[in-house]
Amino acid sequence: MKRVADKFLILYAAGLTACATIGPDHEVPETESPERFKNASSVARDADRGPWWKAFKDSTLNDLLNQLDDASPNQAAALARREQARAELKTATARAWPSISGTGDARKQLESENTSFRTSDTAYNRYELALNLEYEIDLWGRVRRQVEAASARESAAEAAYEDAMLSLRAELARHYFSLRSLDEEIATLKRAVQLREEGVDLVTARADAGQISDDDVARATAELEGTRGDLTALERDRDQFENAIAALIGKSPSTFTLEATSKRGAVPQIPVGLPSELLARRADVAEKERLLAAAAAEIGVATADFLPRITLTGSGGLTSLRASDLFNPSSKMWDIGPKIDVPIFRKGLAKSYKEKAQAEFEEARATYQQTVLNAFRDTENAINANQSIAREFTQRERATTAAARASELSITRYESGLISYLEVLDSLRTHLADQRLETQTRGDHFQAAVALVQALGGGWSKR
């Protein structure tokens, strides 16, 4: 057996040295990368590079994201997809090594009388123990290209997992900030309801005293009930966001609640960096680049189907007609030699495989280039949204302050009998609308910050 193994190792080494790798080698396509983002006013490089969500300084959000990592079914599914790709890489790598299997055989047999090589006229026993070897000599790099493709797909799956986790975390953050924005808006409407209740009491008292007609009471009551209806609608929307968060972290909505609060963290100042750095951070870009590499390797696999395939096979062990003689030195046997498979006529089968591989490569290249363009587009849009919403919020604050002053003056003038209650209602509505718009714009700023984080590939640190 030692001599058999020595011969096999010699042939194995010779096969490796003689191998060539056919097919195109992967090259990352050139893409047009701008020198800077057109909406970025500056490039900051000294910000915190830890988990991006901690920059919002909200302990509840931090806790929810920790729960997502620990218990989310979506996270578990993304992780399982990554593990599938790792298993496929192990399978492809295993094919590059010799396959060794053991067999054992004990049988009684009778040979046919109608054969030229009959060894016995009677039934006889046969016993055998053997090790069987099989190894494809990778002359053209077919197996190596398979390993290369599997390795690239495994890296793509890793990047896809990172991108999926970024999407899940960003989705949870968006839901959370939407819920907190509603908390603030609900608090505003509750104050508005209280103010309108006081207004109803005021006009009712004046109507009872005969100072005004019942029309003002009806108008005040309608305004009160309309505001209450708006409050009910917001509370319904809040419940839906709360349930969405529960599902993301793997909890039943019926058992999950978030205490209402109008307090939120701060919108962080997110450094953008340079466009050239973006491609190193975006997991979706990395995924598409690795899938392109896999497609290039598959062309080599398909090309090798045109060429002969040599498989080295061998067997060695013990065989005997009597069980008592099986382990005698004279019972040893072995054979070793190459098996050649030469494609002669397959009616265009190999050609069609190569054409398909080439078309898949072209698709992967176009997808990669489009993903790069999308990355720049998403980042430009997110930068612009953050800047414009910050300016809008300042304008909304000024409008709310002015509307509050106008509302106070209208109530004073009404109590003095200088204006009608219609003017009071108009100022109250304007003030409430401006308050709600200010709250919604603040919420939009948080949403835009999350979108910028996602556009930057999960923050601002390099992958």
C-alpha angles and dihedrals in degrees: 000000000000091000090050091051092048092053091048093051091049091052090044092054092045091051092052094050092049095050123113127189116229128193132057121309115232119260124177108242116244113252130191106253119187119228092234141355109267094223097044110105094190143358113240119193106169102074127119110283097197126106104327097229092063089067088074089063095221115138093195091055090049091053093048092051090050088054090050090056092049105041114011114126088209090056090049091051092050090049091050091054089053091050090051090058091048090053091050089053091052089050093051092046091051090057089062090065130068116275113229123187134171126223134190125192134182117169146146114227142176118207122225118260089220097071133094094220101052109151100185138026092209137050115276140181125250128193127187140173117183147161115222124205128197127175131164110222100225097220096158100030095253093139093041090052089051090053090046091052093047091048091051091048090050090053089046090052090051090052091045089054091052090048092048091051091049090051092049094048092046091048091052091047091050092050091047095051091045089054092048091048089054090049089057093044091048090052089051092051092048089055089047091052090051091049091050092048088055088049092053090051090050097051092041090055091049091047091050088052090052093243095120138016126260089254091083091051091053092048093049091047092049091050090050094051092045090054091048089053091052089051092052091050092052092049089053091051090049091055090054093053090047090053091048090054091049091054092049093054093044099255132128111254090225091063099038127085136163117208111242117248135156091211117105136171123254130279103248126228100245117203111224103199125193127319090241089060092052094072090056091055104042111094092196090058090049090049094052092046091053092047087053089053090051091050090052091052091049089060087061091050091051092046091054090061088074091061135071118273119216120200121187111216130183142167132191137169144088131315131176144159091229127048091222091060097046096099096042115117089240090063095068120116137171143170132185134175147125127278116207123204111193118187107225108155124008099144096242095315096129091042092053090050090053093046089051091049091049092050091049089051092052090049091050091049093051091046091051093050092048091049090054091051090048090052092056091044094050091049095048091049093047093049091049092047093051093050097044094045091051089056091044092052091055089052092048090052091054091047092051092050091051093046091050090054092048091050093052092049093048092053091049092049091047092052087051090052095243098121139025125256090250089071090049091052091049092053092045091052092048092050093048092047091051091048092052093046090051090051093046091049090051088052090048089055091057090047091050091050090054090048090052091050089051092046089053090054100258105329129323106295120102117258 
